[in-house]
Amino acid sequence: MNLRRSAIRTFLATLIAATSGFAQTQDKPFEPYSGQPGKDVVWVPTPATTVSKMMDVANIGPQDFVMDLGSGDGRNIIAAAKRGARTLGVEFNPEMVKLSEANAAKEGVADKARFVQGDMFTADISQATVMALFLLPDNLRKLTQKFLDLRPGTRIVVNTFGIDGWEAVRTESAQGDCGAWCSVILYIVPAKVAGTWRLSQGELKLEQKAQTLYGTLTLNGEAKTIDVGRVIGEQVVFSVNGIEYSGRLNGDTLAGTVKSNIPGNWVARRVPD
Ligand SMILES: C[S@@+](CC[C@H](N)C(=O)[O-])C[C@H]1O[C@@H](n2cnc3c(N)ncnc32)[C@H](O)[C@@H]1O
């Protein structure tokens, strides 16, 4: 928490330093500056070493469609395009969009790095396989429902500020010249599995908060509380009384294996609401 507070302080300090004593003149070509005001968040660029770590941690490749909301000067999108991904950066400031396009052309990826002027909160992100972001916790909070509506398994990789209440699958630190912005966090969008599921010997009732599962498993009339439960993409794992159930969601069926003294399989079908 302290780390986050100090990161926010650094973010604000950048804004104050940037706005005092800097005036952009009309006749000069557009040049962004760190702390430049933006609609919902200022522009602070992700350091090159952190961009590269984000690409690695999210394992971005030609199979991906990568989006950045608040794409700034286009650096995350350009890096993803260089790895062969299809991409789209959404940026509110039209001058930053033009700059991103010029940067993509300079880097030789104008055909793969696409940018649009738009608002992150209304952008269609439904086709993304990866979101590569550097936003404030409040921005991320407002985007959380959009993230939860992404296809299960979509990777969300962020610079420094995480998504409240979400469980990361990986956290790494970039090396070198990245100042306060070295931390890279990877999340996997969970499938929606909350509800009631019918098993041959009973019933599974699941409640879900992002990747975390709660609830009860009732077998042969005996109800037991789930000790720990997680959803990673379409993968579900929970334990009851030390017995681990792992499985995968396929349509309206959860199926997998039970790890106990007598290993076995389990299948559960979703009970319509
Ligand atoms: C912290 S910067 C991140 C830039 C880039 N993603 C990076 O990692 O270097 C945030 C960017 O969001 C843009 N922005 C602010 N509010 C926005 C909104 N509502 N919709 C789209 N972009 C926005 C700002 O202009 C700025 O370029």
The ligand as a MOL file (V3000), in Angstrom:
LIG
                    3D

  0  0  0     0  0            999 V3000
M  V30 BEGIN CTAB
M  V30 COUNTS 27 29 0 0 0
M  V30 BEGIN ATOM
M  V30 1 C 0.0920 7.3480 -17.9170 0
M  V30 2 S -0.0720 7.6720 -19.6400 0 CHG=1
M  V30 3 C 0.3480 6.0940 -20.3160 0
M  V30 4 C 0.8600 6.1640 -21.7330 0
M  V30 5 C 1.2430 4.8220 -22.3540 0
M  V30 6 N 0.2130 3.8420 -22.1890 0
M  V30 7 C 2.5070 4.3020 -21.7440 0
M  V30 8 O 2.4610 3.2470 -21.0720 0
M  V30 9 O 3.5700 4.9290 -21.9560 0 CHG=-1
M  V30 10 C -1.8300 7.7760 -19.8220 0
M  V30 11 C -2.3500 8.2620 -21.1630 0
M  V30 12 O -3.7860 8.2270 -21.1280 0
M  V30 13 C -4.3040 9.3040 -21.8990 0
M  V30 14 N -5.7000 9.5170 -21.4580 0
M  V30 15 C -6.1510 10.2000 -20.3790 0
M  V30 16 N -7.4830 10.0660 -20.2680 0
M  V30 17 C -7.8980 9.2980 -21.3090 0
M  V30 18 C -9.1610 8.7910 -21.7250 0
M  V30 19 N -10.2920 9.0400 -21.0530 0
M  V30 20 N -9.2050 8.0110 -22.8170 0
M  V30 21 C -8.0810 7.7270 -23.5270 0
M  V30 22 N -6.8570 8.1770 -23.1820 0
M  V30 23 C -6.7540 8.9380 -22.0840 0
M  V30 24 C -3.3490 10.4300 -21.6130 0
M  V30 25 O -3.4270 11.4210 -22.6330 0
M  V30 26 C -1.9920 9.6770 -21.5700 0
M  V30 27 O -1.3980 9.6810 -22.8270 0
M  V30 END ATOM
M  V30 BEGIN BOND
M  V30 1 1 1 2
M  V30 2 1 2 3
M  V30 3 1 2 10
M  V30 4 1 3 4
M  V30 5 1 4 5
M  V30 6 1 5 6
M  V30 7 1 5 7
M  V30 8 2 7 8
M  V30 9 1 7 9
M  V30 10 1 10 11
M  V30 11 1 11 12
M  V30 12 1 11 26
M  V30 13 1 12 13
M  V30 14 1 13 14
M  V30 15 1 13 24
M  V30 16 1 14 15
M  V30 17 1 14 23
M  V30 18 2 15 16
M  V30 19 1 16 17
M  V30 20 1 17 18
M  V30 21 2 17 23
M  V30 22 1 18 19
M  V30 23 2 18 20
M  V30 24 1 20 21
M  V30 25 2 21 22
M  V30 26 1 22 23
M  V30 27 1 24 25
M  V30 28 1 24 26
M  V30 29 1 26 27
M  V30 END BOND
M  V30 END CTAB
M  END
